[in-house]
Structure formats: C-alpha cells, structure tokens
Amino acid sequence: MALPMQKSACNLRCLDHVSNKRLIGPRVVRAARNRVVIVHAESVKQKGVLVKSSNHVAVGGLDNPGSPEVKARIDSGGRLPGGKKKTAIITGASSGLGLHTAKVLVKTGDWNVICAVRDKAKMEAMAQALEFPKGSYSIREVDLRSLTSVRKFCAGLTSPLGGAPGFDCVLGNAAVYYPMLKDPQKFRLGFHMAGAGALPVNRMGSEALVTEDGFEESVGVIHLSHFLMFNLLMDAVERHGRATKTKPRMIIVGSITHNPTELAGKIPPQANLGDCSGLFNGFKVEDGITMIDGGRFDGPKAYKDAKACNMLTIFEMHRRFSKAKNITFNTMYPGCIAETPLFRNHYPAFQKLFPAFQKYITGGYVSVEEAGERLASVCADPEYEKSGCYWSFKGGVRGANGAASEQNRNEKGIGGKFENRVSEEVADLELARLVWEGSALAVGLDQEAKVEEKRSLVLPGGFKLW
C-alpha cells in the first residue's frame, strides 16, 4: 500500500518501495517506520547531505564505533588483527534482505560492505535513508543477467589496480521470482479462488525472460551468475584469509522451497533437477531449453530449482575447497519474509494476503529487519564458522512448533539457530557433481580451466611440454 503524499516545498511525489515502481530521474529515499519512501526530486538535502546519484562512497573512510543497539544483538566477530575493519560483498544489497543485512553489518562498526547492485543511484539513496555510516560502504555495479558484467565486476575487485580490500565474506543474496510465468495448462486454481481479480496472461516457455547470455532469467540470475562469481572470487578470498590468518566465509541464501518434505516445498511445482540435461545441452532459451531438467517452462519451479542449485553448489564447494583453502561455505534460510520486493511479480491479491497468512495461520512470518540480523550473523558471528551447514532459525510470529516466539529466542533476541536438513536431492553427491559440471559448462568455466592448464604447462624460456 502506497504511503500518503508527503508535503514539501517542491511538491515531491512519493511511492512505497514495496510496489517497486520504476522511477525516472534522480531519487532520494527517506525511512518511514519499516518502509522506505522514494521521492522524485532534482536534489534534496537530508540532514545536510546532498544525494548525488552518480557517486559512491569509498570503503575505508571514516571510522565509526557502531550502533550500541546493533552490537548488543549481533556478534560481529570483531575486526581483523591490527584493528582494520572486515569487508563483505553482498549481491542484491539495494532492497529487501540484502539491504537490511548490509545495514546490520555496517552498523556494527566492524564491517565495511561492498554493495553489488545494478542501480548505483538507488543503492546510494537507500544507504542514506537507512543511515549507513559514512565510509562504511562502497557501491559496485554488476548485472547478474550478464556473465560479462559478472566477470568485469570480479576482475575489478581482484585486480591489483582495483583498489578493493580483501574479502572476509562473499554473500550471494540477489534473486528474482516470476510466479506468473508458467505453462497455462498448469494454471493454479487456488490463486484464482483467492480473489486475484483480473489475472495477467500466463505465458508459454517461449516467452520465458532471457538473460544477455540466452539463459532463462531465474536460473541465470540466482544460480549461474553466482556460481561464476563465487568461483572467480574464491582465490582472492583464500589469499586474504591466509594473509590475515582468519577464516573467510562464502555464503549463499537458500530457501525452504527446495525441500518437498517442508510445507513450502510440497506446494506444486516441486523442485526437481532431473539429470540436469538442460545445463548440459546449453541451457539456451532460443533452443527451447528453459528448465534445468529439460522440461517445460514453469516460473515457480525455475525459482525452486535455482535455489536447489545454489545449495548444491555451496555444499560442493565445501567438499572441494573448505579444508584446502580454509574457507567456510554455508547456506541459510532466514525465515519467511512475506513482505519483500521478491514477490513484486506475484498476483496483487497474493501480495496482500500472504503476509497475513504467515502471521496468523502458519506463524512463520519474519520481518525483513530480523531476517537481516539473522543473515548478518551467519556472515559474521563466530558461532557460524563451521563449514558445510544449512542454517535455519526457530523464530517467527509463533516460533517453532507453534510455541510463543519468545520461547525460541536466543540470548541476543534472535530466533535460535539450528542446522537444518536438506532435501534428498540436495544431499545427492552425484547430482551435486552434475550441477557443478553442467554449470561450469554453461558459464564457460570449463574452457577457462583448460586455458589455465595449458598455460601452466609452459616452461621458463617458452618451452612447452607438448
């Protein structure tokens, strides 16, 4: 629901960020309770700071002691040896879970955040709206719909001339969800009966949204781009850990929807990667391949499949690299954030009814603020250093098993953590291998590995071993 018009000398027009309307021109954002108001204006001063959409703040600027309230709830893990702040990279940091995770980390006073986003102006406005401490964040552009953009982003961070510090945590958070895109023969009566009103036209697989590289967008953004990014940044993360004698982390946000034994995962269509034939056959929409299992396109299933791939990938990275590189690889599910821009493409009726359903029926509702605290803890708290975990939390409106939520809180006031069980599919080692190899093939990592292998066979003086 849009917030009312705000009075001002320049007659500014305001929109609730939950509606996610695309705005044209410079934008300034102000916090209004738990929501954010986006304001059209040529320039507006907030607390003496002029928002300039073309600029971004450099990491490593002014020091700040952190918010006492945040520090009381979050164990930041402290700073690096010597007192230098730690650094996290967060994809999708300009809204929802990513934004609130970034907010928590920077307000501990012990972390800087590199915000990896498409829209730098929006990120700058959001950071100012939520009062990120000056010098605690930087903004880097990356479009996860483009592997070229991902490679450029990673090269800019890892290049000696890139100016970026070492990385103590890489967090893959960005996601898209297109529940309206599905085969019309699988139309779900339940949403229609819920009073959706004028329903949008469902689309066939040929109309699936496509990335720059020709991939179906859900899998391209959620899985393949993060798969490439994590592989390209991993060596830099390892070097930083060895230089600082710390154990960095690489975290991907998982989802309960990957698991058919959980309520959210039982709802059709269920995640099912099959034999990953879609990946091995190129995964190009123009070739009629829109799903990982090679089946017919379905938007909700594409999201669930992509999340399953996220989790399979992070566990495979744990098995392959955790001990050798001394990196923690984990995934987590922060709880059901029923009010989030992730649902902006859903039926209007769903967007209105789902939060109430989670609050009063299932009791699983979690605010985006608390979810941000949970995810920030997984990134920073020493309690989450163990690698190869799928972290979940007992909190929510009612808490676990219908109990009062206060009975499921830890001493910091956050829903108590526990190591959750993954689905049989995500626990399948052979499937993990298929997802890894198919994804490497799709993003071109296998070819890059072959080039590096050939380079390694060149001896001093230019002599080759073949």
Secondary structure, DSSP 8 states (H G I E B T S, - for coil): --------TT---EEEGGG-----S-EEEEEETTEEEEEE-S--EETTEE--TT----TT-S-----HHHHHH-------TTS--EEEEEETTTSHHHHHHHHHHHHTSSEEEEEEES-HHHHHHHHHHTT--TTSEEEEE--TT-HHHHHHHHHHHHSTTS-----SEEEE------TT-B-GGG--HHHHHTT--S------GGG--B-TTS-BHHHIIIIIHHHHHHHHHHHHHHHHHHHHT---EEEEE--GGG-TTSHHHHSSS----TT-HHHHTT--GGGT--STTS---BHHHHHHHHHHHHHHHHHHHHHHHHHHHT-EEEEE---B--SSGGGTTS-HHHHHHHHHHIIIII--B--HHHHHHHHHHHHH-GGG--SS-EEEES-SSS-GGG--GGGGB-TTSSB-EEE----TTTT-HHHHHHHHHHHHHHHTHHHHHHHHHHHHTB-GGG-B--
